[in-house]
């Protein structure tokens, strides 16, 4: 049995969900971006997002989720980035604050 000391344990179980979102922040090269992404799973504390950006852990992101003629904006922090092929990364984020606009 192997143990990865870099793994961040989850406090809440994740559930499968697929929805399109918009993600804004600063990428690994220091450039501001606002791009579409896809949520793959979520919990009450965070979510896994498929993005075409390279990000550093602990980077701040704003996630915009459209719902019923309104948009939820979620301030979040990157917890891990895992390459998933085809120029995309699975980005695990932890929620900080949610706003309804």
C-alpha positions in Angstrom: 0.0 0.0 0.0 1.3 3.5 -0.9 0.5 6.8 0.7 0.7 10.1 -1.0 1.6 12.7 1.6 0.7 15.5 -0.8 -3.0 14.4 -1.0 -5.4 16.8 0.7 -8.1 14.8 2.6 -11.7 15.7 1.9 -14.0 16.6 4.8 -17.1 16.0 2.8 -17.9 13.4 0.2 -18.1 14.5 -3.4 -21.2 14.0 -5.6 -21.3 13.7 -9.4 -22.6 16.8 -11.2 -22.0 18.2 -14.6 -22.6 21.8 -15.5 -21.0 24.6 -17.5 -19.5 27.6 -15.6 -17.3 30.6 -16.1 -14.0 30.8 -14.2 -11.9 34.0 -13.7 -8.5 34.5 -12.1 -4.8 34.7 -12.7 -3.1 31.8 -14.5 0.4 30.3 -14.0 1.9 32.9 -16.4 0.5 35.8 -14.4 -2.2 36.6 -17.0 -5.9 37.4 -16.1 -8.4 35.1 -17.7 -12.1 34.5 -17.9 -12.9 31.2 -19.6 -15.6 28.5 -19.7 -15.1 25.3 -17.6 -17.1 22.3 -16.6 -17.9 21.1 -13.1 -17.4 17.4 -12.8 -18.1 16.9 -9.1 -18.9 18.9 -6.0 -19.5 19.0 -2.2 -20.6 21.6 0.3 -16.9 22.7 0.5 -15.6 22.6 -3.0 -15.7 21.2 -6.5 -13.7 19.6 -9.3 -13.5 21.7 -12.5 -12.2 20.8 -15.9 -10.2 23.8 -17.3 -7.8 24.6 -20.1 -5.6 26.7 -17.9 -2.5 25.9 -15.8 -2.9 27.3 -12.3 -0.8 27.3 -9.1 -2.3 25.8 -5.9 -3.7 28.5 -3.5 -4.6 30.7 -6.5 -7.9 32.7 -6.0 -10.6 32.1 -8.6 -14.1 33.4 -9.1 -16.6 30.8 -10.4 -19.8 32.1 -12.0 -22.7 29.6 -12.2 -25.8 30.7 -14.1 -29.1 29.7 -12.5 -32.7 30.9 -13.2 -31.9 34.3 -14.7 -29.3 35.0 -11.9 -25.7 34.1 -11.4 -24.0 32.7 -8.3 -20.5 33.9 -8.0 -18.3 31.8 -5.8 -14.9 32.9 -4.5 -12.7 29.9 -4.3 -9.1 28.7 -3.8 -7.2 26.2 -6.0 -6.3 23.2 -3.8 -4.8 20.9 -6.5 -4.2 20.7 -10.3 -4.1 17.4 -12.1 -3.3 17.1 -15.9 -6.2 15.2 -17.6 -5.0 15.2 -21.2 -5.9 17.2 -24.3 -4.6 20.4 -22.8 -7.0 20.3 -19.9 -6.6 20.1 -16.1 -8.8 18.8 -13.4 -8.7 21.7 -10.8 -9.9 21.0 -7.3 -11.2 24.2 -5.6 -12.3 25.0 -2.1 -15.1 27.5 -1.6 -14.5 30.8 0.3 -17.6 32.9 -0.2 -20.8 32.8 -2.4 -22.7 35.8 -3.8 -26.0 35.9 -5.7 -26.1 38.6 -8.4 
